[in-house]
Amino acid sequence: MIKKSLLALVPLSVGVCILMAAVVTDYDHSVDFSRYKTYSWLKVGAQDSIWEDRIRHAVDSELVAKGWSLAPDGVASVAAFGSAHTQPQINTFYDGFGGGWRWRGFGGMGMATSTVETIPVGTLVLDIFDSQSKKLIWRAKASEVMSEKPEKDEKKLEKAILEMFKHFPPQVKG
């Protein structure tokens, strides 16, 4: 009974992972982030000005929540680049007895039908530089930030940026 319950959760957990943006962060481990309290925007690039504003607003909110403030000559400089493209997705469905063509080598009598869909895929890269040295000190990348519906995209963007800043600023390991 327990095994059946756990098996039923596998497709659900896979579906949840697909809906969430995949976020990866990296930083220069030699940098003391406690000395950075102000930032300025270097550039925001996205498919349109609506998305540029959304990215800027979401990042500003997170940085302010972390104790940073926006300043014309910030000690840190922030750049964000969002890109979107479409990617083909192939879906194959099997019908008939035995789960489809040659299931487990028994030569089932089913048919396989494949369809191709194009789905939007979005990636957001967020970089923070030391303004004086112009050296990259922190980077976050979120993939799968877009879906087919703008209202879902905005929520996915907010969740991705929240996840990006989850462990920001990095703590000095000593």
Stockholm file with secondary structure:
# STOCKHOLM 1.0

chainA/1-174         MIKKSLLALVPLSVGVCILMAAVVTDYDHSVDFSRYKTYSWLKVGAQDSIWEDRIRHAVDSELVAKGWSLAPDGVASVAAFGSAHTQPQINTFYDGFGGGWRWRGFGGMGMATSTVETIPVGTLVLDIFDSQSKKLIWRAKASEVMSEKPEKDEKKLEKAILEMFKHFPPQVKG
#=GR chainA/1-174 SS CHHHHHHHHHHHHHHHHHHSCEEEEEECTTCCGGGCCEEEEEEEECSSHHHHHHHHHHHHHHHHHTTCEECTTCSEEEEEEEEEEEEEEEEEEECSTTSSTTGGGSCCSCCEEEEEEEEEEEEEEEEEEETTTCCEEEEEEEECCCCSSHHHHHHHHHHHHHHHTTTCSCCCCC
#=GC SS_cons         CHHHHHHHHHHHHHHHHHHSCEEEEEECTTCCGGGCCEEEEEEEECSSHHHHHHHHHHHHHHHHHTTCEECTTCSEEEEEEEEEEEEEEEEEEECSTTSSTTGGGSCCSCCEEEEEEEEEEEEEEEEEEETTTCCEEEEEEEECCCCSSHHHHHHHHHHHHHHHTTTCSCCCCC
//
